[in-house]
């Protein structure tokens, strides 16, 4: 059982993030914690797994207990015997370089016998059909595949409580289906599951209740039936993502939004493979409409993020050329003329303040212009904050703001709305449209069906071009 008694928390130097939380979660409950970005969801679950107060420093009042043990008065090592966590960014919880060792790691720390560890791993791998992910390099996995390994590593451990923080953020349609099966299995095993999430519809069959948070407090509690009955409009008004899991490649987009421009960016001879492995993709020719918002969709592991890195010239061993107008851009020229917002934005946040982060992307620093961009993304209040002190969704918006400030004519986004609530997803959608109206070409990798429907004017399905298959792609 999890219990919060008059719990408040304030990060050092920040405003109060949790305000007088009183909450009881019974054994075997599957509880959804939802609300707009920055409402305190991640902070609340950190109080359960002990990251608050043992890792994140600040002022904690009140008492949090798990199975009768006060979290603040025990060690993280002891808490981990009862609580397993899948973080919003799964890379932050990996300790090994291969997937099988990662699944064994937690049980090894618990001192379980090798035979039991092997049995537990085999049981999880077979139950959830992830054999294809075993014995692979962590560094060769897509974001969604890493998320699956993170979930599986917790499933292997003999813990009673499981915390999931934005678990669907990087998952494709099939990955969400697999996550649903995993949550159903945990529920069947009477695990207590606490899920902080924006995209909530896929969880409706499994949750026992839902907590709506706003400004650090729990403002409403819903039974499972009550939240299922809320209309899409009502969910959106609460800042929640209401879409059902859907295959993006089958979405019909509004072709009337297209500009009718016949210009194209022509990509030629793009082939890439990791060292001593089969090609991830082999594309002799791809035509991308200029001045449009082009969505790259496909399964986790199909090579979409790798494609973006190759396209912008980051992968130096990939020698493709991109024809833009009458110019042919090689790797060096693409690095100079294209801008990429990465899936893990922590890799591209460098400065000591959000405002500085936007201004370093400008060709000529313009404070007022940078502030206006931040204002359009609800980030002006954080202008003086350190980027790495922000929530995952806020960091994502800072990276988007930097891309806009760069002034580049071709901008690439890798999952630009992961971790964003509904209203901020719409803000990003509107900004993508403004970029297009200003003549820029936007190419984005996404599993976000709501973003595709509201912003994309073209879709390129990226399935079936891996393992050395060549495919000419003209849209």
Residue pairs with C-beta under 8 A, 6 or more apart in sequence:
1 24
1 25
1 26
1 27
1 65
1 66
1 67
1 68
1 192
2 23
2 24
2 25
2 48
2 64
2 65
2 66
2 161
2 192
2 194
3 23
3 24
3 25
3 63
3 64
3 65
4 21
4 22
4 23
4 24
4 47
4 62
4 63
4 64
5 22
5 62
5 63
5 64
5 65
6 20
6 21
6 22
6 61
6 62
6 63
7 18
7 20
7 21
7 22
7 47
7 60
7 61
7 62
7 63
7 64
8 16
8 18
8 19
8 20
8 21
8 59
8 60
8 61
8 62
9 16
9 17
9 18
9 43
9 47
9 52
9 53
9 58
9 59
9 60
9 61
10 16
10 17
10 58
10 59
11 17
11 43
11 56
11 57
11 58
11 389
12 57
12 58
12 59
14 58
14 389
16 216
17 40
17 43
17 58
17 216
18 40
18 43
18 44
18 47
18 216
18 217
19 215
19 216
19 217
20 62
20 217
21 44
21 62
21 217
21 218
23 211
23 218
25 31
25 192
25 194
26 192
27 160
27 190
27 192
28 187
28 190
28 191
28 192
29 192
29 193
29 208
29 209
30 183
30 186
30 187
30 192
30 193
30 195
30 203
30 206
30 207
30 208
31 193
31 194
31 195
31 207
31 208
31 209
31 210
31 211
32 195
32 197
32 200
32 203
32 207
32 209
32 210
32 211
32 227
33 41
33 44
33 45
33 194
33 195
33 196
33 197
33 210
33 211
33 213
34 41
34 196
34 197
34 198
34 200
34 210
34 211
34 212
34 213
34 238
34 240
35 41
35 212
35 213
35 214
35 238
35 239
35 240
35 421
36 214
36 238
36 239
36 421
36 423
36 424
37 198
37 239
37 391
37 393
37 394
37 419
37 420
37 421
37 424
38 391
38 393
38 394
39 213
39 214
39 215
39 216
39 239
40 213
40 215
40 216
40 217
41 165
41 196
41 197
41 213
42 88
42 165
42 196
42 391
42 392
43 52
43 216
44 196
44 213
45 85
45 163
45 165
45 194
45 196
46 52
46 55
46 56
47 60
47 64
47 71
48 64
48 66
48 71
48 83
48 161
48 163
48 194
49 79
49 80
49 83
49 85
49 163
50 71
50 74
50 75
50 76
50 79
50 80
50 83
51 76
52 58
52 60
53 60
53 72
54 75
54 76
55 76
60 72
63 70
63 72
64 70
64 71
64 72
65 71
66 79
66 82
66 83
66 161
67 82
67 160
67 161
69 78
69 79
69 82
71 79
80 106
80 109
80 159
81 110
81 159
82 159
82 160
82 161
83 159
83 160
83 161
83 162
83 163
84 106
84 154
84 157
84 159
84 161
84 162
84 163
85 93
85 154
85 162
85 163
85 164
85 165
86 93
86 147
86 150
86 151
86 154
86 162
86 163
86 164
86 165
86 167
87 93
87 150
87 165
88 165
88 166
88 169
88 392
88 419
89 344
89 346
89 392
90 143
90 146
90 147
90 149
90 150
91 146
91 344
93 150
93 153
94 102
94 138
94 146
94 149
94 150
95 102
95 105
96 102
96 105
96 138
97 137
97 138
97 139
98 135
98 136
98 137
98 138
99 133
99 134
99 135
99 136
99 137
99 138
99 141
99 149
100 121
100 134
100 135
102 138
102 149
102 153
103 121
103 124
103 125
103 149
103 152
103 153
103 156
104 117
104 121
104 156
105 153
106 153
106 154
106 156
106 157
107 116
107 117
107 120
107 156
107 157
107 158
108 117
110 157
110 158
112 120
112 158
117 156
120 156
120 158
121 156
124 130
124 152
124 155
124 156
125 131
125 134
125 152
127 185
128 152
128 155
128 178
128 181
128 182
128 185
129 178
130 148
130 149
130 152
130 178
133 141
133 145
133 148
133 149
133 152
138 146
138 149
140 274
140 277
141 149
141 301
142 170
142 300
142 301
142 302
142 304
142 305
143 170
143 300
143 305
143 343
143 344
143 415
144 170
144 171
144 172
144 175
144 300
144 301
144 447
145 300
145 301
146 170
147 167
147 169
147 170
147 171
147 175
148 171
148 175
148 178
148 179
148 300
151 164
151 167
151 179
151 182
152 182
154 162
155 182
155 185
155 186
159 191
160 191
160 192
161 191
161 192
161 193
161 194
162 186
162 191
162 192
162 193
162 194
163 194
163 195
163 196
164 193
164 194
164 195
164 196
164 197
165 196
166 196
166 197
166 198
166 392
166 418
166 419
167 179
167 195
167 197
168 175
168 176
168 179
168 197
168 199
168 202
169 199
169 392
169 415
169 418
169 419
170 300
170 343
170 415
170 418
170 447
171 179
171 300
171 447
172 248
172 298
172 299
172 300
172 447
173 245
173 246
173 247
173 248
173 299
173 447
174 299
174 300
175 300
176 202
176 245
177 245
179 202
180 202
180 203
180 205
180 206
183 193
183 195
183 203
183 206
184 205
184 206
186 193
187 193
187 206
195 203
195 207
197 203
198 240
198 241
198 393
198 419
198 420
198 421
198 422
199 241
199 243
200 210
200 227
200 235
200 240
200 241
200 242
201 241
201 242
201 243
201 244
201 245
202 244
202 245
204 224
204 227
204 228
207 224
207 227
208 224
209 221
209 222
209 223
209 224
210 221
210 222
210 224
210 226
210 227
211 218
211 220
211 221
211 222
212 218
212 219
212 220
212 221
212 222
212 238
213 219
222 230
232 242
235 241
235 242
235 422
236 242
236 422
239 421
239 422
239 423
240 421
240 422
241 421
241 422
241 425
241 450
242 422
243 449
243 450
246 449
248 295
248 297
248 446
248 447
248 449
248 452
248 459
249 297
249 298
249 459
249 461
249 463
251 449
251 452
251 453
251 459
253 452
253 453
253 456
253 457
253 458
253 459
254 453
254 457
255 457
257 457
258 289
258 292
258 457
258 458
259 291
259 292
259 436
259 457
261 289
261 290
261 291
261 292
263 289
263 290
263 291
263 325
264 287
264 288
264 289
264 290
265 287
265 288
265 289
265 290
265 322
265 323
265 324
265 410
265 441
266 285
266 286
266 287
266 288
266 322
266 323
267 283
267 285
267 286
267 287
267 288
267 311
267 320
267 321
267 322
267 323
268 284
268 285
268 320
268 321
268 322
268 323
269 283
269 284
269 285
269 319
269 320
269 321
270 281
270 282
270 283
270 286
270 307
270 310
270 311
270 318
270 320
271 279
271 281
271 282
271 283
271 318
271 320
272 279
272 280
272 281
272 303
272 306
272 310
272 315
272 317
272 318
273 279
273 280
274 280
278 467
278 468
279 466
279 467
279 468
280 303
280 306
280 466
281 303
281 306
281 307
281 465
281 466
281 469
282 465
282 468
282 469
282 470
282 471
283 320
283 465
283 470
283 471
283 472
283 473
284 470
284 472
285 472
285 473
285 474
286 460
286 472
286 473
286 474
287 473
287 474
287 475
288 294
288 441
288 443
288 460
288 475
289 441
289 457
289 458
289 475
290 324
290 441
291 436
291 439
291 440
291 441
292 436
292 441
292 442
292 457
292 458
293 432
293 433
293 435
293 436
293 442
293 444
293 455
293 456
293 457
293 458
294 441
294 442
294 443
294 444
294 456
294 457
294 458
294 459
294 460
294 475
295 444
295 445
295 446
295 451
295 452
295 456
295 458
295 459
295 460
296 304
296 307
296 308
296 443
296 444
296 445
296 446
296 460
296 462
297 304
297 445
297 446
297 447
297 452
297 459
297 460
297 461
297 462
298 304
298 461
298 462
298 463
299 463
301 466
302 462
302 463
302 465
302 466
303 462
303 465
303 466
304 414
304 445
304 462
305 343
305 414
305 445
306 315
307 445
307 462
308 340
308 412
308 414
308 443
308 445
309 315
309 340
310 318
310 320
311 320
311 322
311 334
311 338
311 412
311 443
312 334
312 335
312 338
312 339
312 340
312 412
313 330
313 331
313 332
313 333
313 334
313 335
313 338
314 335
314 340
316 331
318 331
319 330
319 331
320 331
321 328
321 329
321 330
322 328
322 329
322 334
323 329
324 337
324 410
327 333
329 337
337 408
337 409
337 410
338 408
338 410
338 411
338 412
339 361
339 403
339 406
339 408
339 410
339 411
339 412
340 411
340 412
340 413
340 414
341 348
341 399
341 400
341 402
341 403
341 411
341 412
341 413
341 414
341 416
342 348
342 399
342 414
343 414
343 415
343 418
343 445
345 395
345 396
345 398
345 399
346 388
346 395
348 399
348 402
349 357
349 387
349 388
349 395
349 398
349 399
350 357
350 360
351 357
351 360
351 387
352 386
353 383
353 384
353 385
353 386
353 387
354 374
354 379
354 382
354 383
354 384
354 385
354 386
354 387
354 390
354 398
354 401
355 367
355 370
355 371
355 374
355 383
355 384
357 387
357 398
357 401
357 402
358 370
358 373
358 374
358 398
358 401
358 402
358 405
359 365
359 366
359 367
359 370
359 405
360 402
361 402
361 403
361 405
361 406
362 369
362 370
362 405
362 406
362 407
363 406
363 407
369 405
370 401
370 405
371 380
371 383
373 401
373 404
373 405
374 380
374 382
374 383
374 401
376 427
376 431
377 397
377 400
377 401
377 424
377 427
377 428
377 431
378 397
378 424
378 427
379 394
379 397
379 398
379 401
382 390
382 394
382 398
387 395
387 398
388 395
390 398
391 419
392 418
392 419
393 419
393 420
393 421
393 424
396 416
396 417
396 418
396 419
396 420
397 420
397 424
397 427
397 428
399 416
400 413
400 416
400 428
400 431
403 411
403 413
404 411
404 431
404 435
408 440
409 439
409 440
409 441
410 440
410 441
410 443
411 435
411 440
411 441
411 442
411 443
412 443
412 444
413 432
413 442
413 443
413 444
413 445
413 446
414 444
414 445
415 445
415 446
415 447
415 448
416 428
416 432
416 444
416 446
416 451
417 424
417 425
417 428
417 446
417 448
417 451
418 448
420 428
422 450
425 448
425 450
425 451
425 454
426 454
428 451
428 455
429 451
429 454
429 455
432 442
432 444
432 455
433 455
435 442
436 442
436 457
444 451
444 456
446 452
452 459
458 475
459 475
460 473
460 475
464 471
465 471
465 473
